[in-house]
Amino acid sequence: MDSPILFYLWTHHWLDGNGDLVPNIPELETVRFSDLLDQADRVFVESTGPIDKLCEIQDTFNAVLAGGQPSPVLDLVGPHVRPILDLLERRLKGTSKQVVLEKTDSPPIDYLSENRDVLKSFARYPLDQSMGRLSAYLDKIVPYLYARDDDVSRQVISTEGTVLVLFGRCHANLVEVTMANTSRPVEVSYSKDPRVGFESRIYRDYKRYGIVNCQAALRWIMEDLALDVLADNSLGSMNRFSGCAYEFASGLRLREVHDFVKSCDIDFCHTYRGRLFEDFLENNRLPSLEKIKGLADPTVAIHDFFAERKSRYRPFHPNRS
């Protein structure tokens, strides 16, 4: 029987209040991830950049795992990858396991910067202008993302032994492409529940149909804003409330989402957005922020709350007068 491919899709980083990447290492310190790591011969790590540099980093890191000395070469790895390698070094050093770095060129644009600019535009411009900005962004990034998934799939399939693929949770297409192109068994695990996020839906629909999913775009921004307020820029809280933020963005009436996004300048400080969010909850007879934060399982509670009222509203279309 062919060696299996084990996917672990996770939220690999958060953007803090300053727009800096915060590695989400707690999602790799779980029993499920440890079990997968025990099974794997090689760990395939998401990474982009100059191919020759990535090859050098990979060879140097595997030499360290085999007992060699650390090298300044490892300092060349990106700040979002280095904490992952540090964790894998602690877990794998002295074993026969190896790490394989993805070898894909960097995106053609500053992905995170343009991503944030798109989010901000929905709070500052009329909806048609914001959708135009999102469409222009998708024109640039979607072809790269799908070509990357095709290439990474080939890299993964060609990796010998049982391979654990550590990739961001929005890359569900990578799993689908891999399954379609290999006879090897493929297993998929998620750090949390396997929902298709709103950002992923936007990419998927644009790729498949050439359209911008307006509803998904608004709910994507609402999810981002809700998580920012609920989590207080704390990594532990972000993991605790990420599902809750998703349920808010899913369960709210589209008119509510639209109105809140338009009221909320994304560059305003966290405290200001928090007050807006509390007023929004009160005005729409939703559970208070204090009550939500005190719930034992906020994700399930908010899901159940919206499930009860879902059949009692008329769908809103932002372009309808």
C-alpha positions as CSV (number, residue, x, y, z in Angstrom):
1,M,0.0,0.0,0.0
2,D,1.3,3.5,-0.9
3,S,2.4,5.7,2.0
4,P,-0.4,8.2,3.0
5,I,-0.5,11.9,2.7
6,L,-1.7,13.5,5.9
7,F,-2.9,17.1,5.7
8,Y,-3.1,19.3,8.8
9,L,-4.9,22.6,7.9
10,W,-4.5,25.3,10.5
11,T,-4.7,29.0,11.2
12,H,-1.0,29.6,11.0
13,H,-0.9,33.2,12.0
14,W,-3.0,36.2,13.2
15,L,-2.7,39.9,12.3
16,D,-2.4,41.8,15.6
17,G,-3.6,45.3,16.2
18,N,-0.4,46.7,14.6
19,G,-0.8,44.6,11.5
20,D,2.1,42.3,12.4
21,L,2.0,38.6,12.0
22,V,1.6,36.6,15.2
23,P,2.5,32.9,14.8
24,N,-0.3,30.6,16.1
25,I,1.9,27.9,17.5
26,P,-0.7,26.8,20.1
27,E,-2.5,25.1,17.2
28,L,0.5,22.8,16.7
29,E,0.7,21.9,20.4
30,T,-2.3,19.7,20.3
31,V,-2.8,15.9,20.7
32,R,-4.0,15.6,17.1
33,F,-1.0,17.3,15.6
34,S,1.4,15.2,17.9
35,D,-0.3,12.0,16.6
36,L,0.2,13.0,13.0
37,L,3.8,14.0,13.6
38,D,4.5,10.6,15.1
39,Q,3.1,8.9,12.0
40,A,5.0,11.0,9.5
41,D,8.4,10.3,7.9
42,R,8.5,13.9,6.5
43,V,6.8,17.1,7.4
44,F,6.0,19.4,4.4
45,V,5.9,23.0,5.5
46,E,4.2,25.9,3.7
47,S,6.8,28.5,2.6
48,T,7.4,30.8,-0.4
49,G,10.4,32.7,-1.6
50,P,13.4,32.3,-3.9
51,I,13.7,28.6,-4.7
52,D,17.5,28.3,-4.2
53,K,17.3,29.9,-0.8
54,L,14.5,27.6,0.3
55,C,16.5,24.5,-0.9
56,E,19.5,25.8,1.2
57,I,17.4,26.4,4.3
58,Q,15.8,22.9,3.9
59,D,19.2,21.1,3.6
60,T,20.7,23.1,6.6
61,F,17.7,22.5,8.8
62,N,17.7,18.7,8.1
63,A,21.4,18.7,9.0
64,V,20.5,20.3,12.3
65,L,17.9,17.7,12.9
66,A,20.5,15.0,12.3
67,G,22.8,16.5,14.9
68,G,24.5,19.2,13.1
69,Q,25.2,22.8,14.4
70,P,22.7,25.7,13.7
71,S,23.7,27.9,10.8
72,P,23.1,31.6,10.0
73,V,21.3,30.3,6.9
74,L,18.3,29.5,9.0
75,D,18.0,33.2,9.8
76,L,17.0,33.7,6.2
77,V,13.6,32.0,6.7
78,G,10.6,34.2,6.9
79,P,9.3,35.3,10.4
80,H,6.1,33.3,9.9
81,V,8.0,30.1,9.2
82,R,10.8,30.3,11.7
83,P,8.6,29.6,14.8
84,I,7.3,26.5,13.0
85,L,10.9,25.3,12.4
86,D,11.8,26.0,16.0
87,L,8.9,23.8,17.2
88,L,9.8,21.0,14.7
89,E,13.4,21.1,15.8
90,R,12.4,20.5,19.4
91,R,10.1,17.7,18.4
92,L,12.2,16.0,15.7
93,K,15.8,16.5,16.6
94,G,17.6,13.1,16.9
95,T,15.0,11.2,14.9
96,S,15.1,10.0,11.3
97,K,12.3,12.4,10.3
98,Q,13.0,15.2,7.8
99,V,11.4,18.5,6.9
100,V,10.5,19.4,3.3
101,L,9.9,23.1,2.5
102,E,7.4,24.2,-0.1
103,K,9.4,25.6,-3.0
104,T,7.2,28.3,-4.6
105,D,8.1,31.8,-5.6
106,S,6.6,34.7,-3.5
107,P,3.2,36.1,-4.6
108,P,3.3,38.8,-7.3
109,I,1.8,41.4,-4.8
110,D,2.2,42.3,-1.1
111,Y,-0.6,39.9,-0.2
112,L,-1.2,41.0,3.4
113,S,-1.0,44.7,2.7
114,E,-3.5,44.5,-0.3
115,N,-5.7,42.2,1.7
116,R,-6.0,44.7,4.5
117,D,-6.6,47.6,2.0
118,V,-9.5,45.7,0.6
119,L,-11.0,45.2,4.0
120,K,-10.7,48.9,4.8
121,S,-12.3,49.9,1.6
122,F,-15.7,48.4,2.6
123,A,-15.9,50.8,5.6
124,R,-14.9,53.9,3.5
125,Y,-16.4,53.7,0.1
126,P,-19.7,52.9,-1.6
127,L,-20.3,49.3,-2.1
128,D,-19.8,49.3,-5.8
129,Q,-16.4,50.9,-5.5
130,S,-15.4,48.5,-2.7
131,M,-16.5,45.5,-4.9
132,G,-14.4,46.9,-7.7
133,R,-11.4,47.1,-5.5
134,L,-12.0,43.5,-4.4
135,S,-12.3,42.4,-8.0
136,A,-9.0,44.0,-8.9
137,Y,-7.3,42.3,-6.0
138,L,-8.8,38.9,-7.0
139,D,-7.6,39.4,-10.6
140,K,-4.1,39.6,-9.2
141,I,-4.1,36.9,-6.5
142,V,-6.5,34.2,-7.5
143,P,-4.5,32.9,-10.5
144,Y,-1.4,32.8,-8.3
145,L,-3.2,30.9,-5.5
146,Y,-4.6,28.2,-7.8
147,A,-1.4,27.8,-9.8
148,R,0.4,27.5,-6.5
149,D,-2.0,24.8,-5.3
150,D,-1.4,22.8,-8.5
151,D,2.4,23.1,-8.1
152,V,2.4,22.3,-4.4
153,S,0.2,19.2,-5.0
154,R,2.9,17.9,-7.3
155,Q,5.6,18.6,-4.7
156,V,3.6,16.8,-2.0
157,I,2.8,13.7,-4.2
158,S,6.5,13.4,-5.1
159,T,7.6,13.4,-1.5
160,E,8.5,9.9,-0.4
161,G,7.2,8.2,2.7
162,T,4.3,9.2,4.9
163,V,4.2,13.0,4.6
164,L,2.5,15.4,6.9
165,V,1.5,18.5,5.0
166,L,1.3,21.6,7.3
167,F,-0.7,24.2,5.4
168,G,-3.1,27.1,6.0
169,R,-6.8,26.2,6.5
170,C,-7.9,28.2,3.5
171,H,-6.1,25.8,1.1
172,A,-9.0,23.3,0.8
173,N,-8.4,23.4,-3.0
174,L,-4.9,22.0,-2.4
175,V,-6.4,18.9,-0.8
176,E,-8.9,18.5,-3.6
177,V,-6.2,18.8,-6.3
178,T,-4.0,16.3,-4.5
179,M,-6.8,13.8,-4.1
180,A,-7.6,14.0,-7.8
181,N,-4.0,13.4,-8.9
182,T,-2.7,10.6,-6.7
183,S,-3.6,7.0,-5.8
184,R,-2.0,7.5,-2.4
185,P,-4.4,7.6,0.6
186,V,-5.1,11.2,1.6
187,E,-6.3,12.1,5.1
188,V,-7.3,15.6,6.2
189,S,-7.3,17.0,9.7
190,Y,-8.2,20.5,10.8
191,S,-6.9,22.4,13.8
192,K,-10.6,23.3,14.4
193,D,-13.8,22.4,12.6
194,P,-13.6,22.1,8.8
195,R,-15.7,25.1,7.7
196,V,-15.0,26.8,4.4
197,G,-14.2,30.4,5.5
198,F,-15.7,33.4,3.8
199,E,-12.3,34.5,2.3
200,S,-11.9,31.0,0.8
201,R,-15.4,31.2,-0.7
202,I,-14.6,34.5,-2.4
203,Y,-11.5,32.9,-4.0
204,R,-13.4,29.8,-5.0
205,D,-16.3,31.6,-6.5
206,Y,-14.1,34.0,-8.4
207,K,-12.1,31.1,-9.8
208,R,-15.1,29.0,-10.8
209,Y,-17.6,31.7,-12.0
210,G,-15.6,34.9,-12.5
211,I,-17.8,36.8,-10.0
212,V,-17.2,38.5,-6.7
213,N,-19.4,37.0,-4.0
214,C,-20.7,40.1,-2.4
215,Q,-22.3,38.4,0.5
216,A,-19.2,36.4,1.3
217,A,-17.1,39.6,1.1
218,L,-19.3,41.5,3.6
219,R,-19.4,38.5,6.0
220,W,-15.6,38.0,5.7
221,I,-15.1,41.6,6.9
222,M,-17.7,41.2,9.7
223,E,-15.9,38.0,10.9
224,D,-12.6,39.9,11.0
225,L,-14.1,42.8,12.9
226,A,-16.0,40.6,15.4
227,L,-12.9,38.5,16.1
228,D,-10.8,41.7,16.7
229,V,-13.3,42.9,19.3
230,L,-13.9,39.5,21.0
231,A,-10.3,38.5,21.2
232,D,-8.6,41.6,22.5
233,N,-5.5,40.9,20.4
234,S,-4.8,37.9,22.7
235,L,-3.6,34.7,20.8
236,G,-5.4,32.4,23.3
237,S,-8.6,34.5,22.9
238,M,-8.3,34.5,19.2
239,N,-8.3,30.7,19.2
240,R,-11.2,30.6,21.6
241,F,-13.4,33.1,19.7
242,S,-12.5,32.5,16.1
243,G,-15.5,30.1,15.7
244,C,-17.8,32.5,17.5
245,A,-16.8,35.3,15.1
246,Y,-17.6,33.0,12.2
247,E,-21.0,32.3,13.7
248,F,-21.7,36.0,14.0
249,A,-20.8,36.6,10.4
250,S,-22.8,33.7,9.3
251,G,-25.9,34.2,11.4
252,L,-26.5,38.0,11.2
253,R,-28.9,39.3,8.7
254,L,-27.0,40.6,5.7
255,R,-28.5,44.1,6.3
256,E,-27.0,44.0,9.8
257,V,-23.6,43.1,8.5
258,H,-23.7,45.8,5.8
259,D,-24.8,48.5,8.2
260,F,-22.2,47.6,10.8
261,V,-19.3,47.4,8.3
262,K,-20.3,50.8,7.0
263,S,-20.3,52.3,10.5
264,C,-16.9,50.9,11.4
265,D,-13.7,52.5,10.1
266,I,-11.2,49.6,10.2
267,D,-8.3,52.0,11.1
268,F,-10.0,53.2,14.3
269,C,-8.6,51.8,17.5
270,H,-9.7,48.5,19.0
271,T,-11.5,50.3,21.9
272,Y,-13.6,52.5,19.5
273,R,-14.6,49.4,17.5
274,G,-15.5,47.6,20.7
275,R,-17.9,50.4,21.7
276,L,-19.5,50.3,18.2
277,F,-19.8,46.5,18.5
278,E,-21.5,46.7,21.9
279,D,-23.9,49.3,20.7
280,F,-24.6,47.2,17.6
281,L,-25.4,44.1,19.8
282,E,-27.7,46.1,22.1
283,N,-29.6,47.8,19.2
284,N,-30.2,44.5,17.5
285,R,-31.2,42.7,20.7
286,L,-28.2,40.4,20.5
287,P,-26.3,38.9,23.6
288,S,-24.0,41.5,25.2
289,L,-20.2,41.4,24.7
290,E,-19.8,40.6,28.4
291,K,-22.2,37.7,28.2
292,I,-20.6,36.3,25.1
293,K,-17.1,36.4,26.6
294,G,-18.4,34.6,29.7
295,L,-20.0,31.7,27.8
296,A,-18.4,28.2,28.4
297,D,-18.6,27.5,24.6
298,P,-19.3,30.8,22.8
299,T,-19.3,29.2,19.3
300,V,-22.0,26.7,20.0
301,A,-24.1,29.2,22.0
302,I,-24.0,31.9,19.2
303,H,-24.7,29.3,16.6
304,D,-27.8,28.1,18.5
305,F,-28.9,31.7,19.1
306,F,-28.9,32.5,15.4
307,A,-30.4,29.2,14.4
308,E,-33.5,30.1,16.5
309,R,-34.1,33.4,14.6
310,K,-32.9,32.4,11.1
311,S,-36.4,31.6,9.7
312,R,-37.9,35.0,10.8
313,Y,-36.3,37.5,8.4
314,R,-36.5,38.5,4.7
315,P,-33.1,38.3,3.0
316,F,-31.4,41.6,2.2
317,H,-29.6,42.4,-1.0
318,P,-27.2,45.4,-0.6
319,N,-27.9,46.6,-4.2
320,R,-31.7,46.6,-3.7
321,S,-33.3,49.9,-2.8
